Amino acid sequence: MAFVIAEPCIGVKDTACVNACPVDCIHPRRDEADFETSAMLYINPIECIDCGACVPACPVQAIYAEGDVPERWLDFVKINAAIYAK
């Protein structure tokens, strides 16, 4: 099970979670070309090691374990997965 970033990240893109991630699975980073055009950050479900280090680092409480995503944001499980299915 991977972690998922949900709606509170939209428009915020605080990168504290990126800095907290020990495996660099949260993108786009500020130094990546698509950072400015991306509405939010996404967690690569294949690279995520389920450590949870990103959860307390998120200032807007947008990160959840896949099984704990609030019902109103369940679409973000698919949205996050689709980003990396390309």
C-alpha positions as CSV (number, residue, x, y, z in Angstrom):
1,M,0.0,0.0,0.0
2,A,1.3,3.4,-0.9
3,F,0.5,6.8,0.4
4,V,-1.7,9.2,-1.5
5,I,-1.7,13.0,-1.7
6,A,-5.3,14.4,-1.7
7,E,-7.1,17.7,-2.5
8,P,-5.6,19.9,0.2
9,C,-2.3,19.9,-1.7
10,I,-3.9,21.5,-4.8
11,G,-2.4,25.0,-5.3
12,V,-0.2,24.6,-2.2
13,K,2.6,22.2,-3.3
14,D,4.6,22.7,-0.1
15,T,7.6,20.5,-0.6
16,A,8.3,19.6,3.0
17,C,7.0,16.1,2.2
18,V,9.5,15.9,-0.7
19,N,12.4,16.8,1.7
20,A,11.1,14.2,4.3
21,C,10.9,11.3,1.8
22,P,13.9,9.0,2.1
23,V,13.4,7.5,-1.4
24,D,12.5,10.6,-3.4
25,C,9.2,9.2,-4.6
26,I,7.2,12.5,-4.4
27,H,7.1,14.6,-7.5
28,P,7.3,17.1,-9.1
29,R,10.2,18.6,-7.1
30,R,10.8,22.3,-7.4
31,D,13.8,21.6,-9.7
32,E,11.7,19.5,-12.1
33,A,10.3,21.1,-15.3
34,D,6.6,20.4,-14.5
35,F,6.6,21.8,-11.0
36,E,5.1,25.2,-12.0
37,T,2.4,23.6,-14.2
38,S,1.4,20.8,-11.9
39,A,-1.6,21.5,-9.6
40,M,-0.3,19.4,-6.8
41,L,2.4,16.8,-5.8
42,Y,2.0,13.1,-6.4
43,I,3.5,10.0,-4.7
44,N,4.9,7.3,-7.0
45,P,3.1,4.1,-5.7
46,I,5.9,1.8,-7.0
47,E,8.8,3.7,-5.4
48,C,7.0,4.5,-2.1
49,I,8.3,2.3,0.7
50,D,5.3,3.1,3.0
51,C,7.5,4.7,5.7
52,G,5.0,7.5,6.4
53,A,7.8,10.1,6.8
54,C,5.8,12.5,4.5
55,V,2.6,12.5,6.6
56,P,3.8,14.6,9.5
57,A,5.8,16.8,7.2
58,C,2.7,17.9,5.2
59,P,1.5,21.3,6.6
60,V,-2.0,20.9,5.0
61,Q,-2.6,17.3,6.1
62,A,-3.0,16.1,2.5
63,I,-1.2,12.8,2.7
64,Y,-2.9,9.5,3.7
65,A,-2.2,5.8,3.6
66,E,-4.1,4.5,0.6
67,G,-6.6,2.7,2.9
68,D,-7.2,5.8,5.0
69,V,-8.0,8.3,2.4
70,P,-11.3,10.1,3.4
71,E,-14.2,9.1,1.3
72,R,-14.6,12.6,-0.2
73,W,-11.1,12.3,-1.6
74,L,-11.1,8.7,-2.8
75,D,-10.7,9.9,-6.4
76,F,-7.2,11.0,-5.5
77,V,-6.1,7.3,-5.2
78,K,-6.9,6.9,-8.9
79,I,-5.5,10.3,-9.8
80,N,-2.2,9.6,-8.1
81,A,-1.9,6.1,-9.7
82,A,-2.8,7.5,-13.2
83,I,0.1,10.0,-13.0
84,Y,2.6,7.2,-12.8
85,A,0.8,4.8,-15.2
86,K,2.0,6.8,-18.2
